[in-house]
Amino acid sequence: MARKKTISAESIINTGLKVIREHGIEALNARHLAEEMSVTTTPIFTNFGSMDNLIFAIWKKAKQDCDDYLAQSLKSPVVFKEFGLRFL
């Protein structure tokens, strides 16, 4: 008997983000997501239980990515800071 393909929650979330970026939030449904991952819908519902739980997990991941991006950008030196200070 062939071993079943193991799909992680993280890969489902990342694929969900990809689907949203490429096709919009309206395109995010279990069948489209499963088709994108070349699996059935079973791993999606096994990991998340419902599409609402999956959408919430995707939202949390997107928010975390945004927060990380903002935190990283604040660490870099501000371009034209000296010019702005001289202007004041």
N, C-alpha and C positions, 0 to 999 in steps of 0.2 A: 504494500500500500504506500502511495506517495505521501511524503510529508506535506502538511499544510503550510501555506505561506503565512508567516507571522507579520502582522501589520501593527506598528506602534501608534499610540495616540499622538505622539509628536509628528510622525509622518502624515497622519490624517490632517492635523491642524495646519501643517505647512502646505499641504496640497490644497486645503480649503482656502488659505490665504492666496495661493497662486490662482485658483479659480476666480476668486473675487477680483484680484488685480486685472486679470485678463478679460473676464466676461461680466463683471458686476455682481452685486449681492443677489440679484434676482436669479442668477444662474446657479446659486449654491443650493443644491439639493442632494439627497443621498445617492440617487442614481448617477447624476453627473459626476459627483465626486468619486464614486466607485469606478466609473468608466475611466476617469482620468488616472486612477491608480491601477487599473487593470485587475480589479478584484470585484467580489460581490459586495452588496451592502452590509453583509453580516459583520465584518470587522468594525464598521462605523458604529453600529448599534451595540455591539459587544463592548466597545471601549467607552461610549458616551451615553447609551441608553435612549437618547432622543436627539433630534436635530436641534432643539432648543439648547440642550447642554453643549452640543458641539459648537453652535454659533457663539455661545457665551465663552467657551474656551478659545475660540478664534479671536474674539474681541479682546480677551485678556492678553493673548499673545501679541496682537497688534498694538495694544496700549503699551505693553512692556517694551516692544521694539522701538516705539516712538519715544518713550521715556529714556531708553538707553541712548538713542540717537541724540536727543537733546542734551543729556548729561555729558556725552562725549564732545559735542560741539561747544559746550561751555568751558571745557578744559583747554581748548585751543586758544592761542592768542587772538585777541580781537583785531581784525584788520581795520586800518584807518582810525584806531583809537586815539593816537596822538593828534591826528588832524582834528578830530572832534573836540578834544580837550583844548586845543589851541583856539578853535572857533569860539568856544565858550569864554 
